[in-house]
Amino acid sequence: MTKIVLAFISLFASLQLYAQNIDRPENQEPNGGNAINIAVSKFNEADGNSFFDEAENLERKGDFNEALTLFGKAAFEYSAVKNFNRYGQAIIKMSNMHYQLGRFTDAEQILLNVALKNYSKMGSKNGLMNTYNLLGKVYLASSKYTQSMWFYTQQGILAKQLKSNNSYIESILGIAQVKIRKKDFTLALRDLKSAEWLANSIKTTQYKTQIKDARELIAIKISPKK
């Protein structure tokens, strides 16, 4: 599957070059001839939107393989018409599908080699923040705790800059999960308390179950074995 990801990355580069040359006339007559040939792109944003919407519908149904294919098609359309914001969204979705399917190496490669580069060129802190969050999840699932902690921390830094309370809470909860895996239960409990305080301060119950489950998991792990 990794080979497929690398092939995708190469194809993306080709598509960027194609998009840059989409409006150039071909077969121009020598010596300044006035023959006009219009190169018509076979790609368009409407098709990309259609692929994306259908993929999201499949994602909700749990059909991640088919959703992955359609998110990929959407990404090709968006890159060809230079809509790099929507392209980034499709790439993130592709990575998440790999994550849901347990293909952590593939998710990692797309995020590192495509998503981060795309959002860095765009100067999109929000896009980078979301990419860091997913990288934190991918590395946690791969038991690469140092990397996971680093990316969750980067997410939190950007969340503070963007004043995104929800993303900041999610970064803290991600870090807490890393500490639980590392059996740093005391530090994890402190993070959970901080996340709970922040959630209460913005009057959201969105993370209540997640915090409760994490505390219960810690309680089970630290309880003496019979």
HUNORSUL-V848289 format. One line per field, one symbol per residue. ss: DSSP state (H for helix, E for strand, C for the rest). psi: psi as a letter, one per 40 degrees, with the letter a starting at -180 (. if undefined). Layout:
ss=???
psi=???
This chain:
ss=CHHHHHHHHHHHHHHHHHHHCCCCCCCCCCCCCCCCCCCCCCCCHHHHHHHHHHHHHHHHCCCHHHHHHHHHHHHHHHHHCCCHHHHHHHHHHHHHHHHHCCCHHHHHHHHHHHHHHHHHHHCCHHHHHHHHHHHHHHHHHCCCHHHHHHHHHHHHHHHHHHCCHHHHHHHHHHHHHHHHHCCCHHHHHHHHHHHHHHHHHCCCCCCHHHHHHHHHHHHHHHCCCC
psi=ddddddddddddddddddddedehiifhiiffiehhhhhhheiiddddddddddddddddeegdddddddddddddddddefgeddddddddddddddddeegdddddddddedddddddddfhdddddddddddddddddefgdddddddddddddddddefgdddddddddddddddddefgdddddddddddddddddefiededdddddddddddddeihi.
